[in-house]
């Protein structure tokens, strides 16, 4: 699923999230790690490994079991 909207703001947000992931790789020796991205009523799960990132579909975190 596409992570960001096709806008300047969405591109900046994606770059910031990618920077956080880059810092994790730089400072910690990990095989993979997860991020949770919360925007208003929605959340996405991101799983990073050395090959890239997998992004879940956005879901309503307060209503999804």
mmCIF file of the N, C-alpha and C atoms, coordinates in Angstrom:
data_MODEL
# 
_entry.id   MODEL 
# 
loop_
_atom_site.group_PDB 
_atom_site.id 
_atom_site.type_symbol 
_atom_site.label_atom_id 
_atom_site.label_alt_id 
_atom_site.label_comp_id 
_atom_site.label_asym_id 
_atom_site.label_entity_id 
_atom_site.label_seq_id 
_atom_site.pdbx_PDB_ins_code 
_atom_site.Cartn_x 
_atom_site.Cartn_y 
_atom_site.Cartn_z 
_atom_site.occupancy 
_atom_site.B_iso_or_equiv 
_atom_site.pdbx_formal_charge 
_atom_site.auth_seq_id 
_atom_site.auth_comp_id 
_atom_site.auth_asym_id 
_atom_site.auth_atom_id 
_atom_site.pdbx_PDB_model_num 
ATOM 1   N N  . UNK A 1 1  ? 0.836   -1.184 0.000  1.00 0.00 ? 1  UNK A N  1 
ATOM 2   C CA . UNK A 1 1  ? 0.000   0.000  0.000  1.00 0.00 ? 1  UNK A CA 1 
ATOM 3   C C  . UNK A 1 1  ? 0.875   1.238  0.000  1.00 0.00 ? 1  UNK A C  1 
ATOM 4   N N  . UNK A 1 2  ? 0.433   2.254  -0.698 1.00 0.00 ? 2  UNK A N  1 
ATOM 5   C CA . UNK A 1 2  ? 1.183   3.509  -0.702 1.00 0.00 ? 2  UNK A CA 1 
ATOM 6   C C  . UNK A 1 2  ? 1.131   4.123  0.688  1.00 0.00 ? 2  UNK A C  1 
ATOM 7   N N  . UNK A 1 3  ? 2.247   4.599  1.153  1.00 0.00 ? 3  UNK A N  1 
ATOM 8   C CA . UNK A 1 3  ? 2.314   5.151  2.508  1.00 0.00 ? 3  UNK A CA 1 
ATOM 9   C C  . UNK A 1 3  ? 1.849   6.589  2.568  1.00 0.00 ? 3  UNK A C  1 
ATOM 10  N N  . UNK A 1 4  ? 2.216   7.382  1.605  1.00 0.00 ? 4  UNK A N  1 
ATOM 11  C CA . UNK A 1 4  ? 1.926   8.809  1.704  1.00 0.00 ? 4  UNK A CA 1 
ATOM 12  C C  . UNK A 1 4  ? 0.959   9.261  0.625  1.00 0.00 ? 4  UNK A C  1 
ATOM 13  N N  . UNK A 1 5  ? 0.387   10.387 0.882  1.00 0.00 ? 5  UNK A N  1 
ATOM 14  C CA . UNK A 1 5  ? -0.427  11.040 -0.142 1.00 0.00 ? 5  UNK A CA 1 
ATOM 15  C C  . UNK A 1 5  ? 0.498   11.659 -1.173 1.00 0.00 ? 5  UNK A C  1 
ATOM 16  N N  . UNK A 1 6  ? -0.031  11.925 -2.320 1.00 0.00 ? 6  UNK A N  1 
ATOM 17  C CA . UNK A 1 6  ? 0.767   12.533 -3.375 1.00 0.00 ? 6  UNK A CA 1 
ATOM 18  C C  . UNK A 1 6  ? 0.780   14.051 -3.175 1.00 0.00 ? 6  UNK A C  1 
ATOM 19  N N  . UNK A 1 7  ? 1.512   14.476 -2.146 1.00 0.00 ? 7  UNK A N  1 
ATOM 20  C CA . UNK A 1 7  ? 1.600   15.893 -1.831 1.00 0.00 ? 7  UNK A CA 1 
ATOM 21  C C  . UNK A 1 7  ? 2.978   16.187 -1.246 1.00 0.00 ? 7  UNK A C  1 
ATOM 22  N N  . UNK A 1 8  ? 3.304   17.447 -1.161 1.00 0.00 ? 8  UNK A N  1 
ATOM 23  C CA . UNK A 1 8  ? 4.587   17.841 -0.579 1.00 0.00 ? 8  UNK A CA 1 
ATOM 24  C C  . UNK A 1 8  ? 4.655   17.447 0.892  1.00 0.00 ? 8  UNK A C  1 
ATOM 25  N N  . UNK A 1 9  ? 3.561   17.643 1.610  1.00 0.00 ? 9  UNK A N  1 
ATOM 26  C CA . UNK A 1 9  ? 3.500   17.274 3.026  1.00 0.00 ? 9  UNK A CA 1 
ATOM 27  C C  . UNK A 1 9  ? 3.674   15.763 3.209  1.00 0.00 ? 9  UNK A C  1 
ATOM 28  N N  . UNK A 1 10 ? 3.025   14.977 2.365  1.00 0.00 ? 10 UNK A N  1 
ATOM 29  C CA . UNK A 1 10 ? 3.149   13.521 2.439  1.00 0.00 ? 10 UNK A CA 1 
ATOM 30  C C  . UNK A 1 10 ? 4.565   13.061 2.147  1.00 0.00 ? 10 UNK A C  1 
ATOM 31  N N  . UNK A 1 11 ? 5.206   13.691 1.196  1.00 0.00 ? 11 UNK A N  1 
ATOM 32  C CA . UNK A 1 11 ? 6.583   13.351 0.850  1.00 0.00 ? 11 UNK A CA 1 
ATOM 33  C C  . UNK A 1 11 ? 7.522   13.675 2.006  1.00 0.00 ? 11 UNK A C  1 
ATOM 34  N N  . UNK A 1 12 ? 7.329   14.815 2.656  1.00 0.00 ? 12 UNK A N  1 
ATOM 35  C CA . UNK A 1 12 ? 8.166   15.184 3.812  1.00 0.00 ? 12 UNK A CA 1 
ATOM 36  C C  . UNK A 1 12 ? 7.970   14.199 4.957  1.00 0.00 ? 12 UNK A C  1 
ATOM 37  N N  . UNK A 1 13 ? 6.720   13.799 5.196  1.00 0.00 ? 13 UNK A N  1 
ATOM 38  C CA . UNK A 1 13 ? 6.436   12.840 6.270  1.00 0.00 ? 13 UNK A CA 1 
ATOM 39  C C  . UNK A 1 13 ? 7.109   11.506 5.991  1.00 0.00 ? 13 UNK A C  1 
ATOM 40  N N  . UNK A 1 14 ? 7.026   11.044 4.763  1.00 0.00 ? 14 UNK A N  1 
ATOM 41  C CA . UNK A 1 14 ? 7.671   9.783  4.372  1.00 0.00 ? 14 UNK A CA 1 
ATOM 42  C C  . UNK A 1 14 ? 9.183   9.873  4.561  1.00 0.00 ? 14 UNK A C  1 
ATOM 43  N N  . UNK A 1 15 ? 9.763   10.995 4.209  1.00 0.00 ? 15 UNK A N  1 
ATOM 44  C CA . UNK A 1 15 ? 11.209  11.188 4.378  1.00 0.00 ? 15 UNK A CA 1 
ATOM 45  C C  . UNK A 1 15 ? 11.591  11.174 5.854  1.00 0.00 ? 15 UNK A C  1 
ATOM 46  N N  . UNK A 1 16 ? 10.780  11.779 6.704  1.00 0.00 ? 16 UNK A N  1 
ATOM 47  C CA . UNK A 1 16 ? 11.065  11.798 8.135  1.00 0.00 ? 16 UNK A CA 1 
ATOM 48  C C  . UNK A 1 16 ? 10.990  10.389 8.721  1.00 0.00 ? 16 UNK A C  1 
ATOM 49  N N  . UNK A 1 17 ? 9.985   9.625  8.339  1.00 0.00 ? 17 UNK A N  1 
ATOM 50  C CA . UNK A 1 17 ? 9.850   8.246  8.818  1.00 0.00 ? 17 UNK A CA 1 
ATOM 51  C C  . UNK A 1 17 ? 11.037  7.417  8.342  1.00 0.00 ? 17 UNK A C  1 
ATOM 52  N N  . UNK A 1 18 ? 11.457  7.615  7.109  1.00 0.00 ? 18 UNK A N  1 
ATOM 53  C CA . UNK A 1 18 ? 12.616  6.899  6.567  1.00 0.00 ? 18 UNK A CA 1 
ATOM 54  C C  . UNK A 1 18 ? 13.892  7.272  7.310  1.00 0.00 ? 18 UNK A C  1 
ATOM 55  N N  . UNK A 1 19 ? 14.026  8.525  7.693  1.00 0.00 ? 19 UNK A N  1 
ATOM 56  C CA . UNK A 1 19 ? 15.192  8.949  8.482  1.00 0.00 ? 19 UNK A CA 1 
ATOM 57  C C  . UNK A 1 19 ? 15.234  8.243  9.830  1.00 0.00 ? 19 UNK A C  1 
ATOM 58  N N  . UNK A 1 20 ? 14.081  8.094  10.482 1.00 0.00 ? 20 UNK A N  1 
ATOM 59  C CA . UNK A 1 20 ? 14.036  7.366  11.755 1.00 0.00 ? 20 UNK A CA 1 
ATOM 60  C C  . UNK A 1 20 ? 14.499  5.924  11.559 1.00 0.00 ? 20 UNK A C  1 
ATOM 61  N N  . UNK A 1 21 ? 14.048  5.295  10.478 1.00 0.00 ? 21 UNK A N  1 
ATOM 62  C CA . UNK A 1 21 ? 14.459  3.919  10.197 1.00 0.00 ? 21 UNK A CA 1 
ATOM 63  C C  . UNK A 1 21 ? 15.965  3.853  9.938  1.00 0.00 ? 21 UNK A C  1 
ATOM 64  N N  . UNK A 1 22 ? 16.496  4.806  9.186  1.00 0.00 ? 22 UNK A N  1 
ATOM 65  C CA . UNK A 1 22 ? 17.927  4.838  8.902  1.00 0.00 ? 22 UNK A CA 1 
ATOM 66  C C  . UNK A 1 22 ? 18.729  4.950  10.193 1.00 0.00 ? 22 UNK A C  1 
ATOM 67  N N  . UNK A 1 23 ? 18.263  5.779  11.113 1.00 0.00 ? 23 UNK A N  1 
ATOM 68  C CA . UNK A 1 23 ? 18.956  5.930  12.398 1.00 0.00 ? 23 UNK A CA 1 
ATOM 69  C C  . UNK A 1 23 ? 18.914  4.633  13.209 1.00 0.00 ? 23 UNK A C  1 
ATOM 70  N N  . UNK A 1 24 ? 17.808  3.919  13.147 1.00 0.00 ? 24 UNK A N  1 
ATOM 71  C CA . UNK A 1 24 ? 17.726  2.628  13.845 1.00 0.00 ? 24 UNK A CA 1 
ATOM 72  C C  . UNK A 1 24 ? 18.779  1.668  13.297 1.00 0.00 ? 24 UNK A C  1 
ATOM 73  N N  . UNK A 1 25 ? 18.891  1.586  11.969 1.00 0.00 ? 25 UNK A N  1 
ATOM 74  C CA . UNK A 1 25 ? 19.888  0.695  11.369 1.00 0.00 ? 25 UNK A CA 1 
ATOM 75  C C  . UNK A 1 25 ? 21.305  1.125  11.769 1.00 0.00 ? 25 UNK A C  1 
ATOM 76  N N  . UNK A 1 26 ? 21.527  2.413  11.837 1.00 0.00 ? 26 UNK A N  1 
ATOM 77  C CA . UNK A 1 26 ? 22.865  2.932  12.123 1.00 0.00 ? 26 UNK A CA 1 
ATOM 78  C C  . UNK A 1 26 ? 23.293  2.663  13.570 1.00 0.00 ? 26 UNK A C  1 
ATOM 79  N N  . UNK A 1 27 ? 22.371  2.806  14.515 1.00 0.00 ? 27 UNK A N  1 
ATOM 80  C CA . UNK A 1 27 ? 22.723  2.739  15.938 1.00 0.00 ? 27 UNK A CA 1 
ATOM 81  C C  . UNK A 1 27 ? 22.461  1.391  16.596 1.00 0.00 ? 27 UNK A C  1 
ATOM 82  N N  . UNK A 1 28 ? 21.694  0.521  15.962 1.00 0.00 ? 28 UNK A N  1 
ATOM 83  C CA . UNK A 1 28 ? 21.378  -0.770 16.580 1.00 0.00 ? 28 UNK A CA 1 
ATOM 84  C C  . UNK A 1 28 ? 21.536  -1.879 15.552 1.00 0.00 ? 28 UNK A C  1 
ATOM 85  N N  . UNK A 1 29 ? 22.130  -2.966 15.970 1.00 0.00 ? 29 UNK A N  1 
ATOM 86  C CA . UNK A 1 29 ? 22.323  -4.109 15.095 1.00 0.00 ? 29 UNK A CA 1 
ATOM 87  C C  . UNK A 1 29 ? 21.072  -4.992 15.152 1.00 0.00 ? 29 UNK A C  1 
ATOM 88  N N  . UNK A 1 30 ? 20.206  -4.866 14.166 1.00 0.00 ? 30 UNK A N  1 
ATOM 89  C CA . UNK A 1 30 ? 18.951  -5.609 14.147 1.00 0.00 ? 30 UNK A CA 1 
ATOM 90  C C  . UNK A 1 30 ? 18.769  -6.313 12.811 1.00 0.00 ? 30 UNK A C  1 
ATOM 91  N N  . UNK A 1 31 ? 18.001  -7.391 12.854 1.00 0.00 ? 31 UNK A N  1 
ATOM 92  C CA . UNK A 1 31 ? 17.627  -8.092 11.631 1.00 0.00 ? 31 UNK A CA 1 
ATOM 93  C C  . UNK A 1 31 ? 16.412  -7.430 11.006 1.00 0.00 ? 31 UNK A C  1 
ATOM 94  N N  . UNK A 1 32 ? 15.486  -7.020 11.857 1.00 0.00 ? 32 UNK A N  1 
ATOM 95  C CA . UNK A 1 32 ? 14.281  -6.309 11.420 1.00 0.00 ? 32 UNK A CA 1 
ATOM 96  C C  . UNK A 1 32 ? 13.750  -5.520 12.594 1.00 0.00 ? 32 UNK A C  1 
ATOM 97  N N  . UNK A 1 33 ? 12.827  -4.601 12.333 1.00 0.00 ? 33 UNK A N  1 
ATOM 98  C CA . UNK A 1 33 ? 12.125  -3.893 13.406 1.00 0.00 ? 33 UNK A CA 1 
ATOM 99  C C  . UNK A 1 33 ? 10.804  -3.370 12.869 1.00 0.00 ? 33 UNK A C  1 
ATOM 100 N N  . UNK A 1 34 ? 9.942   -2.999 13.792 1.00 0.00 ? 34 UNK A N  1 
ATOM 101 C CA . UNK A 1 34 ? 8.611   -2.508 13.464 1.00 0.00 ? 34 UNK A CA 1 
ATOM 102 C C  . UNK A 1 34 ? 8.470   -1.042 13.864 1.00 0.00 ? 34 UNK A C  1 
ATOM 103 N N  . UNK A 1 35 ? 7.619   -0.339 13.138 1.00 0.00 ? 35 UNK A N  1 
ATOM 104 C CA . UNK A 1 35 ? 7.173   0.996  13.528 1.00 0.00 ? 35 UNK A CA 1 
ATOM 105 C C  . UNK A 1 35 ? 5.651   0.988  13.474 1.00 0.00 ? 35 UNK A C  1 
ATOM 106 N N  . UNK A 1 36 ? 5.061   1.785  14.312 1.00 0.00 ? 36 UNK A N  1 
ATOM 107 C CA . UNK A 1 36 ? 3.617   2.008  14.256 1.00 0.00 ? 36 UNK A CA 1 
ATOM 108 C C  . UNK A 1 36 ? 3.418   3.483  13.931 1.00 0.00 ? 36 UNK A C  1 
ATOM 109 N N  . UNK A 1 37 ? 2.723   3.733  12.859 1.00 0.00 ? 37 UNK A N  1 
ATOM 110 C CA . UNK A 1 37 ? 2.458   5.092  12.415 1.00 0.00 ? 37 UNK A CA 1 
ATOM 111 C C  . UNK A 1 37 ? 0.995   5.401  12.719 1.00 0.00 ? 37 UNK A C  1 
ATOM 112 N N  . UNK A 1 38 ? 0.751   6.384  13.577 1.00 0.00 ? 38 UNK A N  1 
ATOM 113 C CA . UNK A 1 38 ? -0.603  6.770  13.960 1.00 0.00 ? 38 UNK A CA 1 
ATOM 114 C C  . UNK A 1 38 ? -0.873  8.165  13.411 1.00 0.00 ? 38 UNK A C  1 
ATOM 115 N N  . UNK A 1 39 ? -1.949  8.270  12.623 1.00 0.00 ? 39 UNK A N  1 
ATOM 116 C CA . UNK A 1 39 ? -2.375  9.546  12.066 1.00 0.00 ? 39 UNK A CA 1 
ATOM 117 C C  . UNK A 1 39 ? -3.872  9.660  12.293 1.00 0.00 ? 39 UNK A C  1 
ATOM 118 N N  . UNK A 1 40 ? -4.238  10.583 13.171 1.00 0.00 ? 40 UNK A N  1 
ATOM 119 C CA . UNK A 1 40 ? -5.631  10.796 13.567 1.00 0.00 ? 40 UNK A CA 1 
ATOM 120 C C  . UNK A 1 40 ? -6.225  9.493  14.077 1.00 0.00 ? 40 UNK A C  1 
ATOM 121 N N  . UNK A 1 41 ? -7.274  8.971  13.444 1.00 0.00 ? 41 UNK A N  1 
ATOM 122 C CA . UNK A 1 41 ? -7.951  7.753  13.905 1.00 0.00 ? 41 UNK A CA 1 
ATOM 123 C C  . UNK A 1 41 ? -7.397  6.488  13.272 1.00 0.00 ? 41 UNK A C  1 
ATOM 124 N N  . UNK A 1 42 ? -6.377  6.621  12.444 1.00 0.00 ? 42 UNK A N  1 
ATOM 125 C CA . UNK A 1 42 ? -5.865  5.478  11.706 1.00 0.00 ? 42 UNK A CA 1 
ATOM 126 C C  . UNK A 1 42 ? -4.440  5.139  12.131 1.00 0.00 ? 42 UNK A C  1 
ATOM 127 N N  . UNK A 1 43 ? -4.071  3.894  11.901 1.00 0.00 ? 43 UNK A N  1 
ATOM 128 C CA . UNK A 1 43 ? -2.710  3.441  12.163 1.00 0.00 ? 43 UNK A CA 1 
ATOM 129 C C  . UNK A 1 43 ? -2.263  2.545  11.019 1.00 0.00 ? 43 UNK A C  1 
ATOM 130 N N  . UNK A 1 44 ? -0.960  2.446  10.874 1.00 0.00 ? 44 UNK A N  1 
ATOM 131 C CA . UNK A 1 44 ? -0.339  1.517  9.928  1.00 0.00 ? 44 UNK A CA 1 
ATOM 132 C C  . UNK A 1 44 ? 0.831   0.861  10.633 1.00 0.00 ? 44 UNK A C  1 
ATOM 133 N N  . UNK A 1 45 ? 1.082   -0.379 10.306 1.00 0.00 ? 45 UNK A N  1 
ATOM 134 C CA . UNK A 1 45 ? 2.237   -1.090 10.822 1.00 0.00 ? 45 UNK A CA 1 
ATOM 135 C C  . UNK A 1 45 ? 3.281   -1.151 9.715  1.00 0.00 ? 45 UNK A C  1 
ATOM 136 N N  . UNK A 1 46 ? 4.524   -0.868 10.078 1.00 0.00 ? 46 UNK A N  1 
ATOM 137 C CA . UNK A 1 46 ? 5.619   -0.907 9.120  1.00 0.00 ? 46 UNK A CA 1 
ATOM 138 C C  . UNK A 1 46 ? 6.639   -1.915 9.622  1.00 0.00 ? 46 UNK A C  1 
ATOM 139 N N  . UNK A 1 47 ? 7.056   -2.832 8.758  1.00 0.00 ? 47 UNK A N  1 
ATOM 140 C CA . UNK A 1 47 ? 8.086   -3.806 9.110  1.00 0.00 ? 47 UNK A CA 1 
ATOM 141 C C  . UNK A 1 47 ? 9.281   -3.588 8.190  1.00 0.00 ? 47 UNK A C  1 
ATOM 142 N N  . UNK A 1 48 ? 10.408  -3.243 8.808  1.00 0.00 ? 48 UNK A N  1 
ATOM 143 C CA . UNK A 1 48 ? 11.634  -2.979 8.070  1.00 0.00 ? 48 UNK A CA 1 
ATOM 144 C C  . UNK A 1 48 ? 12.572  -4.176 8.196  1.00 0.00 ? 48 UNK A C  1 
ATOM 145 N N  . UNK A 1 49 ? 13.228  -4.509 7.103  1.00 0.00 ? 49 UNK A N  1 
ATOM 146 C CA . UNK A 1 49 ? 14.367  -5.407 7.132  1.00 0.00 ? 49 UNK A CA 1 
ATOM 147 C C  . UNK A 1 49 ? 15.390  -4.872 6.139  1.00 0.00 ? 49 UNK A C  1 
ATOM 148 N N  . UNK A 1 50 ? 16.466  -5.583 5.926  1.00 0.00 ? 50 UNK A N  1 
ATOM 149 C CA . UNK A 1 50 ? 17.542  -5.071 5.064  1.00 0.00 ? 50 UNK A CA 1 
ATOM 150 C C  . UNK A 1 50 ? 17.116  -4.945 3.604  1.00 0.00 ? 50 UNK A C  1 
ATOM 151 N N  . UNK A 1 51 ? 16.026  -5.611 3.223  1.00 0.00 ? 51 UNK A N  1 
ATOM 152 C CA . UNK A 1 51 ? 15.551  -5.547 1.838  1.00 0.00 ? 51 UNK A CA 1 
ATOM 153 C C  . UNK A 1 51 ? 14.616  -4.367 1.592  1.00 0.00 ? 51 UNK A C  1 
ATOM 154 N N  . UNK A 1 52 ? 14.027  -3.827 2.664  1.00 0.00 ? 52 UNK A N  1 
ATOM 155 C CA . UNK A 1 52 ? 13.098  -2.711 2.487  1.00 0.00 ? 52 UNK A CA 1 
ATOM 156 C C  . UNK A 1 52 ? 12.068  -2.665 3.593  1.00 0.00 ? 52 UNK A C  1 
ATOM 157 N N  . UNK A 1 53 ? 10.888  -2.198 3.238  1.00 0.00 ? 53 UNK A N  1 
ATOM 158 C CA . UNK A 1 53 ? 9.820   -2.026 4.223  1.00 0.00 ? 53 UNK A CA 1 
ATOM 159 C C  . UNK A 1 53 ? 8.520   -2.571 3.657  1.00 0.00 ? 53 UNK A C  1 
ATOM 160 N N  . UNK A 1 54 ? 7.717   -3.161 4.546  1.00 0.00 ? 54 UNK A N  1 
ATOM 161 C CA . UNK A 1 54 ? 6.370   -3.610 4.204  1.00 0.00 ? 54 UNK A CA 1 
ATOM 162 C C  . UNK A 1 54 ? 5.416   -2.757 5.034  1.00 0.00 ? 54 UNK A C  1 
ATOM 163 N N  . UNK A 1 55 ? 4.409   -2.177 4.386  1.00 0.00 ? 55 UNK A N  1 
ATOM 164 C CA . UNK A 1 55 ? 3.468   -1.271 5.050  1.00 0.00 ? 55 UNK A CA 1 
ATOM 165 C C  . UNK A 1 55 ? 2.077   -1.883 5.008  1.00 0.00 ? 55 UNK A C  1 
ATOM 166 N N  . UNK A 1 56 ? 1.405   -1.928 6.153  1.00 0.00 ? 56 UNK A N  1 
ATOM 167 C CA . UNK A 1 56 ? 0.051   -2.476 6.198  1.00 0.00 ? 56 UNK A CA 1 
ATOM 168 C C  . UNK A 1 56 ? -0.954  -1.465 5.652  1.00 0.00 ? 56 UNK A C  1 
ATOM 169 N N  . UNK A 1 57 ? -2.129  -1.951 5.412  1.00 0.00 ? 57 UNK A N  1 
ATOM 170 C CA . UNK A 1 57 ? -3.243  -1.084 5.049  1.00 0.00 ? 57 UNK A CA 1 
ATOM 171 C C  . UNK A 1 57 ? -3.624  -0.254 6.277  1.00 0.00 ? 57 UNK A C  1 
ATOM 172 N N  . UNK A 1 58 ? -4.054  0.964  6.070  1.00 0.00 ? 58 UNK A N  1 
ATOM 173 C CA . UNK A 1 58 ? -4.482  1.802  7.192  1.00 0.00 ? 58 UNK A CA 1 
ATOM 174 C C  . UNK A 1 58 ? -5.719  1.179  7.841  1.00 0.00 ? 58 UNK A C  1 
ATOM 175 N N  . UNK A 1 59 ? -5.763  1.203  9.174  1.00 0.00 ? 59 UNK A N  1 
ATOM 176 C CA . UNK A 1 59 ? -6.916  0.660  9.906  1.00 0.00 ? 59 UNK A CA 1 
ATOM 177 C C  . UNK A 1 59 ? -7.241  1.574  11.071 1.00 0.00 ? 59 UNK A C  1 
ATOM 178 N N  . UNK A 1 60 ? -8.485  1.529  11.494 1.00 0.00 ? 60 UNK A N  1 
ATOM 179 C CA . UNK A 1 60 ? -8.922  2.306  12.662 1.00 0.00 ? 60 UNK A CA 1 
ATOM 180 C C  . UNK A 1 60 ? -8.513  1.558  13.900 1.00 0.00 ? 60 UNK A C  1 
ATOM 181 N N  . UNK A 1 61 ? -7.463  2.022  14.575 1.00 0.00 ? 61 UNK A N  1 
ATOM 182 C CA . UNK A 1 61 ? -6.861  1.280  15.663 1.00 0.00 ? 61 UNK A CA 1 
ATOM 183 C C  . UNK A 1 61 ? -7.763  1.170  16.890 1.00 0.00 ? 61 UNK A C  1 
ATOM 184 N N  . UNK A 1 62 ? -8.718  2.071  17.067 1.00 0.00 ? 62 UNK A N  1 
ATOM 185 C CA . UNK A 1 62 ? -9.604  1.972  18.226 1.00 0.00 ? 62 UNK A CA 1 
ATOM 186 C C  . UNK A 1 62 ? -10.783 1.054  17.972 1.00 0.00 ? 62 UNK A C  1 
ATOM 187 N N  . UNK A 1 63 ? -11.068 0.732  16.715 1.00 0.00 ? 63 UNK A N  1 
ATOM 188 C CA . UNK A 1 63 ? -12.229 -0.086 16.380 1.00 0.00 ? 63 UNK A CA 1 
ATOM 189 C C  . UNK A 1 63 ? -11.870 -1.452 15.817 1.00 0.00 ? 63 UNK A C  1 
ATOM 190 N N  . UNK A 1 64 ? -10.598 -1.682 15.501 1.00 0.00 ? 64 UNK A N  1 
ATOM 191 C CA . UNK A 1 64 ? -10.172 -2.947 14.921 1.00 0.00 ? 64 UNK A CA 1 
ATOM 192 C C  . UNK A 1 64 ? -9.655  -3.864 16.018 1.00 0.00 ? 64 UNK A C  1 
ATOM 193 N N  . UNK A 1 65 ? -10.217 -5.064 16.141 1.00 0.00 ? 65 UNK A N  1 
ATOM 194 C CA . UNK A 1 65 ? -9.729  -5.975 17.194 1.00 0.00 ? 65 UNK A CA 1 
ATOM 195 C C  . UNK A 1 65 ? -8.322  -6.484 16.903 1.00 0.00 ? 65 UNK A C  1 
# 
